[in-house]
């Protein structure tokens, strides 16, 4: 299992505060952000997994990929 993406709720996070969270917690980020009307998504790995699981931790969700 690996973290494929980290998703931030826009109600609680801006792009800058989301990047601060990623930096503080040892995750990576780049200039490509997948944005929806309600979320920012930062990919950690390409979407190569067969199955996904979402774990919520407050206003942050982790998309966990596994085979």
PyMOL Python script that loads the backbone (N, CA, C, O; Angstrom):
from pymol import cmd

cmd.read_pdbstr("""\
ATOM      1  N   UNK A   1       0.829  -1.182   0.000  1.00  0.00           N
ATOM      2  CA  UNK A   1       0.000   0.000   0.000  1.00  0.00           C
ATOM      3  C   UNK A   1       0.874   1.245   0.000  1.00  0.00           C
ATOM      4  O   UNK A   1       1.910   1.296   0.662  1.00  0.00           O
ATOM      5  N   UNK A   2       0.443   2.237  -0.745  1.00  0.00           N
ATOM      6  CA  UNK A   2       1.180   3.498  -0.825  1.00  0.00           C
ATOM      7  C   UNK A   2       0.212   4.662  -0.954  1.00  0.00           C
ATOM      8  O   UNK A   2      -0.887   4.516  -1.488  1.00  0.00           O
ATOM      9  N   UNK A   3       0.634   5.822  -0.456  1.00  0.00           N
ATOM     10  CA  UNK A   3      -0.175   7.031  -0.627  1.00  0.00           C
ATOM     11  C   UNK A   3      -0.045   7.477  -2.078  1.00  0.00           C
ATOM     12  O   UNK A   3       1.042   7.834  -2.534  1.00  0.00           O
ATOM     13  N   UNK A   4      -1.174   7.451  -2.804  1.00  0.00           N
ATOM     14  CA  UNK A   4      -1.171   7.856  -4.201  1.00  0.00           C
ATOM     15  C   UNK A   4      -1.422   9.355  -4.317  1.00  0.00           C
ATOM     16  O   UNK A   4      -0.783  10.026  -5.127  1.00  0.00           O
ATOM     17  N   UNK A   5      -2.345   9.890  -3.516  1.00  0.00           N
ATOM     18  CA  UNK A   5      -2.661  11.318  -3.535  1.00  0.00           C
ATOM     19  C   UNK A   5      -3.079  11.776  -2.154  1.00  0.00           C
ATOM     20  O   UNK A   5      -3.528  10.991  -1.318  1.00  0.00           O
ATOM     21  N   UNK A   6      -2.917  13.079  -1.939  1.00  0.00           N
ATOM     22  CA  UNK A   6      -3.404  13.717  -0.720  1.00  0.00           C
ATOM     23  C   UNK A   6      -4.357  14.817  -1.171  1.00  0.00           C
ATOM     24  O   UNK A   6      -4.019  15.651  -2.011  1.00  0.00           O
ATOM     25  N   UNK A   7      -5.563  14.798  -0.590  1.00  0.00           N
ATOM     26  CA  UNK A   7      -6.631  15.699  -1.008  1.00  0.00           C
ATOM     27  C   UNK A   7      -6.983  16.636   0.148  1.00  0.00           C
ATOM     28  O   UNK A   7      -7.229  16.193   1.269  1.00  0.00           O
ATOM     29  N   UNK A   8      -7.002  17.938  -0.145  1.00  0.00           N
ATOM     30  CA  UNK A   8      -7.284  18.958   0.859  1.00  0.00           C
ATOM     31  C   UNK A   8      -8.618  19.632   0.563  1.00  0.00           C
ATOM     32  O   UNK A   8      -8.899  20.000  -0.578  1.00  0.00           O
ATOM     33  N   UNK A   9      -9.428  19.787   1.589  1.00  0.00           N
ATOM     34  CA  UNK A   9     -10.700  20.477   1.475  1.00  0.00           C
ATOM     35  C   UNK A   9     -10.425  21.982   1.400  1.00  0.00           C
ATOM     36  O   UNK A   9      -9.761  22.536   2.277  1.00  0.00           O
ATOM     37  N   UNK A  10     -10.933  22.644   0.356  1.00  0.00           N
ATOM     38  CA  UNK A  10     -10.695  24.081   0.154  1.00  0.00           C
ATOM     39  C   UNK A  10     -11.317  24.952   1.244  1.00  0.00           C
ATOM     40  O   UNK A  10     -10.909  26.097   1.441  1.00  0.00           O
ATOM     41  N   UNK A  11     -12.277  24.419   1.930  1.00  0.00           N
ATOM     42  CA  UNK A  11     -12.903  25.198   3.011  1.00  0.00           C
ATOM     43  C   UNK A  11     -11.907  25.473   4.139  1.00  0.00           C
ATOM     44  O   UNK A  11     -12.037  26.460   4.862  1.00  0.00           O
ATOM     45  N   UNK A  12     -10.919  24.598   4.283  1.00  0.00           N
ATOM     46  CA  UNK A  12      -9.965  24.707   5.384  1.00  0.00           C
ATOM     47  C   UNK A  12      -8.534  24.993   4.932  1.00  0.00           C
ATOM     48  O   UNK A  12      -7.710  25.425   5.738  1.00  0.00           O
ATOM     49  N   UNK A  13      -8.232  24.759   3.664  1.00  0.00           N
ATOM     50  CA  UNK A  13      -6.860  24.909   3.169  1.00  0.00           C
ATOM     51  C   UNK A  13      -6.820  25.770   1.914  1.00  0.00           C
ATOM     52  O   UNK A  13      -7.699  25.693   1.056  1.00  0.00           O
ATOM     53  N   UNK A  14      -5.783  26.588   1.830  1.00  0.00           N
ATOM     54  CA  UNK A  14      -5.439  27.264   0.581  1.00  0.00           C
ATOM     55  C   UNK A  14      -4.324  26.439  -0.060  1.00  0.00           C
ATOM     56  O   UNK A  14      -3.830  25.491   0.550  1.00  0.00           O
ATOM     57  N   UNK A  15      -3.927  26.787  -1.272  1.00  0.00           N
ATOM     58  CA  UNK A  15      -2.813  26.074  -1.909  1.00  0.00           C
ATOM     59  C   UNK A  15      -1.566  26.196  -1.040  1.00  0.00           C
ATOM     60  O   UNK A  15      -0.845  25.217  -0.850  1.00  0.00           O
ATOM     61  N   UNK A  16      -1.308  27.389  -0.512  1.00  0.00           N
ATOM     62  CA  UNK A  16      -0.103  27.589   0.307  1.00  0.00           C
ATOM     63  C   UNK A  16      -0.133  26.817   1.616  1.00  0.00           C
ATOM     64  O   UNK A  16       0.880  26.236   2.008  1.00  0.00           O
ATOM     65  N   UNK A  17      -1.276  26.797   2.304  1.00  0.00           N
ATOM     66  CA  UNK A  17      -1.328  26.048   3.566  1.00  0.00           C
ATOM     67  C   UNK A  17      -1.270  24.542   3.301  1.00  0.00           C
ATOM     68  O   UNK A  17      -0.733  23.792   4.117  1.00  0.00           O
ATOM     69  N   UNK A  18      -1.822  24.093   2.163  1.00  0.00           N
ATOM     70  CA  UNK A  18      -1.715  22.680   1.800  1.00  0.00           C
ATOM     71  C   UNK A  18      -0.258  22.307   1.543  1.00  0.00           C
ATOM     72  O   UNK A  18       0.207  21.259   1.993  1.00  0.00           O
ATOM     73  N   UNK A  19       0.463  23.163   0.818  1.00  0.00           N
ATOM     74  CA  UNK A  19       1.892  22.896   0.573  1.00  0.00           C
ATOM     75  C   UNK A  19       2.685  22.886   1.872  1.00  0.00           C
ATOM     76  O   UNK A  19       3.592  22.072   2.040  1.00  0.00           O
ATOM     77  N   UNK A  20       2.348  23.788   2.796  1.00  0.00           N
ATOM     78  CA  UNK A  20       3.016  23.783   4.109  1.00  0.00           C
ATOM     79  C   UNK A  20       2.785  22.451   4.819  1.00  0.00           C
ATOM     80  O   UNK A  20       3.716  21.888   5.396  1.00  0.00           O
ATOM     81  N   UNK A  21       1.561  21.948   4.782  1.00  0.00           N
ATOM     82  CA  UNK A  21       1.237  20.658   5.391  1.00  0.00           C
ATOM     83  C   UNK A  21       2.079  19.546   4.767  1.00  0.00           C
ATOM     84  O   UNK A  21       2.658  18.721   5.474  1.00  0.00           O
ATOM     85  N   UNK A  22       2.139  19.535   3.438  1.00  0.00           N
ATOM     86  CA  UNK A  22       2.923  18.507   2.749  1.00  0.00           C
ATOM     87  C   UNK A  22       4.389  18.567   3.153  1.00  0.00           C
ATOM     88  O   UNK A  22       5.013  17.540   3.421  1.00  0.00           O
ATOM     89  N   UNK A  23       4.927  19.767   3.194  1.00  0.00           N
ATOM     90  CA  UNK A  23       6.338  19.947   3.561  1.00  0.00           C
ATOM     91  C   UNK A  23       6.604  19.482   4.991  1.00  0.00           C
ATOM     92  O   UNK A  23       7.574  18.767   5.241  1.00  0.00           O
ATOM     93  N   UNK A  24       5.752  19.882   5.923  1.00  0.00           N
ATOM     94  CA  UNK A  24       5.918  19.513   7.338  1.00  0.00           C
ATOM     95  C   UNK A  24       5.830  18.003   7.554  1.00  0.00           C
ATOM     96  O   UNK A  24       6.441  17.464   8.477  1.00  0.00           O
ATOM     97  N   UNK A  25       5.066  17.326   6.698  1.00  0.00           N
ATOM     98  CA  UNK A  25       4.839  15.897   6.885  1.00  0.00           C
ATOM     99  C   UNK A  25       5.617  15.009   5.927  1.00  0.00           C
ATOM    100  O   UNK A  25       5.344  13.812   5.829  1.00  0.00           O
ATOM    101  N   UNK A  26       6.586  15.586   5.216  1.00  0.00           N
ATOM    102  CA  UNK A  26       7.485  14.792   4.387  1.00  0.00           C
ATOM    103  C   UNK A  26       6.920  14.316   3.062  1.00  0.00           C
ATOM    104  O   UNK A  26       7.433  13.361   2.480  1.00  0.00           O
ATOM    105  N   UNK A  27       5.865  14.969   2.573  1.00  0.00           N
ATOM    106  CA  UNK A  27       5.306  14.617   1.273  1.00  0.00           C
ATOM    107  C   UNK A  27       5.830  15.570   0.220  1.00  0.00           C
ATOM    108  O   UNK A  27       6.358  16.634   0.541  1.00  0.00           O
ATOM    109  N   UNK A  28       5.682  15.184  -1.048  1.00  0.00           N
ATOM    110  CA  UNK A  28       6.187  16.019  -2.128  1.00  0.00           C
ATOM    111  C   UNK A  28       5.043  16.793  -2.776  1.00  0.00           C
ATOM    112  O   UNK A  28       3.867  16.479  -2.585  1.00  0.00           O
ATOM    113  N   UNK A  29       5.417  17.803  -3.538  1.00  0.00           N
ATOM    114  CA  UNK A  29       4.453  18.570  -4.315  1.00  0.00           C
ATOM    115  C   UNK A  29       5.180  19.181  -5.486  1.00  0.00           C
ATOM    116  O   UNK A  29       6.405  19.307  -5.480  1.00  0.00           O
ATOM    117  N   UNK A  30       4.421  19.556  -6.483  1.00  0.00           N
ATOM    118  CA  UNK A  30       4.982  20.262  -7.626  1.00  0.00           C
ATOM    119  C   UNK A  30       3.955  21.298  -8.068  1.00  0.00           C
ATOM    120  O   UNK A  30       2.996  21.563  -7.343  1.00  0.00           O
ATOM    121  N   UNK A  31       4.138  21.875  -9.224  1.00  0.00           N
ATOM    122  CA  UNK A  31       3.223  22.917  -9.679  1.00  0.00           C
ATOM    123  C   UNK A  31       1.912  22.365 -10.226  1.00  0.00           C
ATOM    124  O   UNK A  31       0.950  23.114 -10.398  1.00  0.00           O
ATOM    125  N   UNK A  32       1.863  21.063 -10.501  1.00  0.00           N
ATOM    126  CA  UNK A  32       0.622  20.478 -11.006  1.00  0.00           C
ATOM    127  C   UNK A  32      -0.271  20.074  -9.840  1.00  0.00           C
ATOM    128  O   UNK A  32       0.051  19.176  -9.062  1.00  0.00           O
ATOM    129  N   UNK A  33      -1.391  20.760  -9.746  1.00  0.00           N
ATOM    130  CA  UNK A  33      -2.372  20.482  -8.704  1.00  0.00           C
ATOM    131  C   UNK A  33      -3.686  20.153  -9.404  1.00  0.00           C
ATOM    132  O   UNK A  33      -4.146  20.915 -10.255  1.00  0.00           O
ATOM    133  N   UNK A  34      -4.281  19.036  -9.053  1.00  0.00           N
ATOM    134  CA  UNK A  34      -5.603  18.705  -9.573  1.00  0.00           C
ATOM    135  C   UNK A  34      -6.612  19.422  -8.677  1.00  0.00           C
ATOM    136  O   UNK A  34      -6.685  19.167  -7.475  1.00  0.00           O
ATOM    137  N   UNK A  35      -7.387  20.322  -9.284  1.00  0.00           N
ATOM    138  CA  UNK A  35      -8.305  21.158  -8.515  1.00  0.00           C
ATOM    139  C   UNK A  35      -9.752  20.900  -8.938  1.00  0.00           C
ATOM    140  O   UNK A  35     -10.062  20.833 -10.127  1.00  0.00           O
ATOM    141  N   UNK A  36     -10.625  20.758  -7.948  1.00  0.00           N
ATOM    142  CA  UNK A  36     -12.060  20.676  -8.182  1.00  0.00           C
ATOM    143  C   UNK A  36     -12.684  21.872  -7.466  1.00  0.00           C
ATOM    144  O   UNK A  36     -11.972  22.616  -6.792  1.00  0.00           O
ATOM    145  N   UNK A  37     -13.977  22.073  -7.593  1.00  0.00           N
ATOM    146  CA  UNK A  37     -14.582  23.203  -6.872  1.00  0.00           C
ATOM    147  C   UNK A  37     -14.399  23.136  -5.355  1.00  0.00           C
ATOM    148  O   UNK A  37     -14.429  24.169  -4.687  1.00  0.00           O
ATOM    149  N   UNK A  38     -14.210  21.933  -4.802  1.00  0.00           N
ATOM    150  CA  UNK A  38     -14.111  21.797  -3.345  1.00  0.00           C
ATOM    151  C   UNK A  38     -12.767  21.306  -2.823  1.00  0.00           C
ATOM    152  O   UNK A  38     -12.536  21.334  -1.614  1.00  0.00           O
ATOM    153  N   UNK A  39     -11.863  20.853  -3.714  1.00  0.00           N
ATOM    154  CA  UNK A  39     -10.614  20.251  -3.220  1.00  0.00           C
ATOM    155  C   UNK A  39      -9.399  20.610  -4.064  1.00  0.00           C
ATOM    156  O   UNK A  39      -9.498  21.024  -5.218  1.00  0.00           O
ATOM    157  N   UNK A  40      -8.233  20.425  -3.416  1.00  0.00           N
ATOM    158  CA  UNK A  40      -6.934  20.425  -4.093  1.00  0.00           C
ATOM    159  C   UNK A  40      -6.369  19.024  -3.928  1.00  0.00           C
ATOM    160  O   UNK A  40      -6.401  18.472  -2.828  1.00  0.00           O
ATOM    161  N   UNK A  41      -5.850  18.439  -5.005  1.00  0.00           N
ATOM    162  CA  UNK A  41      -5.282  17.095  -4.943  1.00  0.00           C
ATOM    163  C   UNK A  41      -3.822  17.154  -5.374  1.00  0.00           C
ATOM    164  O   UNK A  41      -3.495  17.658  -6.449  1.00  0.00           O
ATOM    165  N   UNK A  42      -2.954  16.629  -4.518  1.00  0.00           N
ATOM    166  CA  UNK A  42      -1.523  16.573  -4.796  1.00  0.00           C
ATOM    167  C   UNK A  42      -1.136  15.112  -4.970  1.00  0.00           C
ATOM    168  O   UNK A  42      -1.178  14.337  -4.014  1.00  0.00           O
ATOM    169  N   UNK A  43      -0.762  14.738  -6.181  1.00  0.00           N
ATOM    170  CA  UNK A  43      -0.363  13.354  -6.450  1.00  0.00           C
ATOM    171  C   UNK A  43       1.026  13.078  -5.892  1.00  0.00           C
ATOM    172  O   UNK A  43       1.951  13.880  -6.024  1.00  0.00           O
ATOM    173  N   UNK A  44       1.135  11.927  -5.273  1.00  0.00           N
ATOM    174  CA  UNK A  44       2.415  11.460  -4.767  1.00  0.00           C
ATOM    175  C   UNK A  44       3.005  10.408  -5.705  1.00  0.00           C
ATOM    176  O   UNK A  44       4.223  10.310  -5.856  1.00  0.00           O
ATOM    177  N   UNK A  45       2.138   9.632  -6.326  1.00  0.00           N
ATOM    178  CA  UNK A  45       2.532   8.579  -7.266  1.00  0.00           C
ATOM    179  C   UNK A  45       1.561   8.586  -8.437  1.00  0.00           C
ATOM    180  O   UNK A  45       0.418   9.015  -8.276  1.00  0.00           O
ATOM    181  N   UNK A  46       1.977   8.126  -9.600  1.00  0.00           N
ATOM    182  CA  UNK A  46       1.046   8.022 -10.729  1.00  0.00           C
ATOM    183  C   UNK A  46      -0.090   7.045 -10.396  1.00  0.00           C
ATOM    184  O   UNK A  46       0.091   6.146  -9.575  1.00  0.00           O
ATOM    185  N   UNK A  47      -1.243   7.214 -11.020  1.00  0.00           N
ATOM    186  CA  UNK A  47      -2.374   6.318 -10.739  1.00  0.00           C
ATOM    187  C   UNK A  47      -2.192   4.960 -11.422  1.00  0.00           C
ATOM    188  O   UNK A  47      -2.779   4.700 -12.472  1.00  0.00           O
ATOM    189  N   UNK A  48      -1.384   4.113 -10.825  1.00  0.00           N
ATOM    190  CA  UNK A  48      -1.031   2.823 -11.429  1.00  0.00           C
ATOM    191  C   UNK A  48      -1.606   1.627 -10.676  1.00  0.00           C
ATOM    192  O   UNK A  48      -1.386   0.482 -11.069  1.00  0.00           O
ATOM    193  N   UNK A  49      -2.329   1.881  -9.615  1.00  0.00           N
ATOM    194  CA  UNK A  49      -2.823   0.804  -8.761  1.00  0.00           C
ATOM    195  C   UNK A  49      -4.146   0.252  -9.278  1.00  0.00           C
ATOM    196  O   UNK A  49      -4.861   0.923 -10.022  1.00  0.00           O
ATOM    197  N   UNK A  50      -4.462  -0.974  -8.878  1.00  0.00           N
ATOM    198  CA  UNK A  50      -5.718  -1.598  -9.267  1.00  0.00           C
ATOM    199  C   UNK A  50      -6.861  -1.194  -8.336  1.00  0.00           C
ATOM    200  O   UNK A  50      -8.015  -1.119  -8.758  1.00  0.00           O
ATOM    201  N   UNK A  51      -6.539  -0.938  -7.088  1.00  0.00           N
ATOM    202  CA  UNK A  51      -7.553  -0.631  -6.076  1.00  0.00           C
ATOM    203  C   UNK A  51      -7.141   0.584  -5.259  1.00  0.00           C
ATOM    204  O   UNK A  51      -5.957   0.871  -5.087  1.00  0.00           O
ATOM    205  N   UNK A  52      -8.151   1.287  -4.760  1.00  0.00           N
ATOM    206  CA  UNK A  52      -7.891   2.489  -3.966  1.00  0.00           C
ATOM    207  C   UNK A  52      -8.768   2.498  -2.728  1.00  0.00           C
ATOM    208  O   UNK A  52      -9.866   1.942  -2.713  1.00  0.00           O
ATOM    209  N   UNK A  53      -8.264   3.131  -1.708  1.00  0.00           N
ATOM    210  CA  UNK A  53      -8.951   3.274  -0.440  1.00  0.00           C
ATOM    211  C   UNK A  53      -8.753   4.707   0.005  1.00  0.00           C
ATOM    212  O   UNK A  53      -7.659   5.249  -0.157  1.00  0.00           O
ATOM    213  N   UNK A  54      -9.773   5.337   0.558  1.00  0.00           N
ATOM    214  CA  UNK A  54      -9.641   6.717   1.025  1.00  0.00           C
ATOM    215  C   UNK A  54      -9.706   6.734   2.541  1.00  0.00           C
ATOM    216  O   UNK A  54     -10.623   6.182   3.149  1.00  0.00           O
ATOM    217  N   UNK A  55      -8.718   7.373   3.134  1.00  0.00           N
ATOM    218  CA  UNK A  55      -8.670   7.543   4.591  1.00  0.00           C
ATOM    219  C   UNK A  55      -8.771   9.026   4.899  1.00  0.00           C
ATOM    220  O   UNK A  55      -7.971   9.821   4.406  1.00  0.00           O
ATOM    221  N   UNK A  56      -9.734   9.397   5.701  1.00  0.00           N
ATOM    222  CA  UNK A  56      -9.913  10.805   6.055  1.00  0.00           C
ATOM    223  C   UNK A  56      -9.279  11.094   7.401  1.00  0.00           C
ATOM    224  O   UNK A  56      -9.324  10.287   8.330  1.00  0.00           O
ATOM    225  N   UNK A  57      -8.689  12.268   7.468  1.00  0.00           N
ATOM    226  CA  UNK A  57      -8.096  12.746   8.712  1.00  0.00           C
ATOM    227  C   UNK A  57      -8.453  14.225   8.803  1.00  0.00           C
ATOM    228  O   UNK A  57      -7.656  15.080   8.417  1.00  0.00           O
ATOM    229  N   UNK A  58      -9.637  14.530   9.308  1.00  0.00           N
ATOM    230  CA  UNK A  58     -10.102  15.909   9.355  1.00  0.00           C
ATOM    231  C   UNK A  58     -10.411  16.416   7.955  1.00  0.00           C
ATOM    232  O   UNK A  58     -11.181  15.796   7.222  1.00  0.00           O
ATOM    233  N   UNK A  59      -9.817  17.534   7.584  1.00  0.00           N
ATOM    234  CA  UNK A  59     -10.048  18.156   6.281  1.00  0.00           C
ATOM    235  C   UNK A  59      -9.086  17.634   5.219  1.00  0.00           C
ATOM    236  O   UNK A  59      -9.037  18.164   4.109  1.00  0.00           O
ATOM    237  N   UNK A  60      -8.317  16.591   5.558  1.00  0.00           N
ATOM    238  CA  UNK A  60      -7.346  16.004   4.626  1.00  0.00           C
ATOM    239  C   UNK A  60      -7.720  14.539   4.383  1.00  0.00           C
ATOM    240  O   UNK A  60      -8.008  13.797   5.323  1.00  0.00           O
ATOM    241  N   UNK A  61      -7.711  14.137   3.118  1.00  0.00           N
ATOM    242  CA  UNK A  61      -7.966  12.745   2.767  1.00  0.00           C
ATOM    243  C   UNK A  61      -6.746  12.157   2.085  1.00  0.00           C
ATOM    244  O   UNK A  61      -6.052  12.840   1.331  1.00  0.00           O
ATOM    245  N   UNK A  62      -6.491  10.897   2.351  1.00  0.00           N
ATOM    246  CA  UNK A  62      -5.377  10.184   1.749  1.00  0.00           C
ATOM    247  C   UNK A  62      -5.930   9.109   0.837  1.00  0.00           C
ATOM    248  O   UNK A  62      -6.712   8.264   1.273  1.00  0.00           O
ATOM    249  N   UNK A  63      -5.532   9.133  -0.426  1.00  0.00           N
ATOM    250  CA  UNK A  63      -5.922   8.088  -1.367  1.00  0.00           C
ATOM    251  C   UNK A  63      -4.797   7.060  -1.334  1.00  0.00           C
ATOM    252  O   UNK A  63      -3.668   7.338  -1.737  1.00  0.00           O
ATOM    253  N   UNK A  64      -5.127   5.879  -0.852  1.00  0.00           N
ATOM    254  CA  UNK A  64      -4.158   4.808  -0.692  1.00  0.00           C
ATOM    255  C   UNK A  64      -4.345   3.818  -1.833  1.00  0.00           C
ATOM    256  O   UNK A  64      -5.445   3.303  -2.036  1.00  0.00           O
ATOM    257  N   UNK A  65      -3.276   3.548  -2.580  1.00  0.00           N
ATOM    258  CA  UNK A  65      -3.340   2.610  -3.676  1.00  0.00           C
ATOM    259  C   UNK A  65      -2.762   1.265  -3.275  1.00  0.00           C
ATOM    260  O   UNK A  65      -1.776   1.202  -2.541  1.00  0.00           O
ATOM    261  N   UNK A  66      -3.375   0.187  -3.758  1.00  0.00           N
ATOM    262  CA  UNK A  66      -2.850  -1.147  -3.509  1.00  0.00           C
ATOM    263  C   UNK A  66      -3.267  -2.068  -4.648  1.00  0.00           C
ATOM    264  O   UNK A  66      -4.221  -1.784  -5.373  1.00  0.00           O
ATOM    265  N   UNK A  67      -2.555  -3.155  -4.795  1.00  0.00           N
ATOM    266  CA  UNK A  67      -2.858  -4.116  -5.873  1.00  0.00           C
ATOM    267  C   UNK A  67      -3.717  -5.242  -5.368  1.00  0.00           C
ATOM    268  O   UNK A  67      -4.070  -6.140  -6.133  1.00  0.00           O
TER     269      UNK A  67
END
""", "prot")
cmd.dss("prot")
cmd.show_as("cartoon", "prot")
cmd.util.cbc("prot")
cmd.orient("prot")
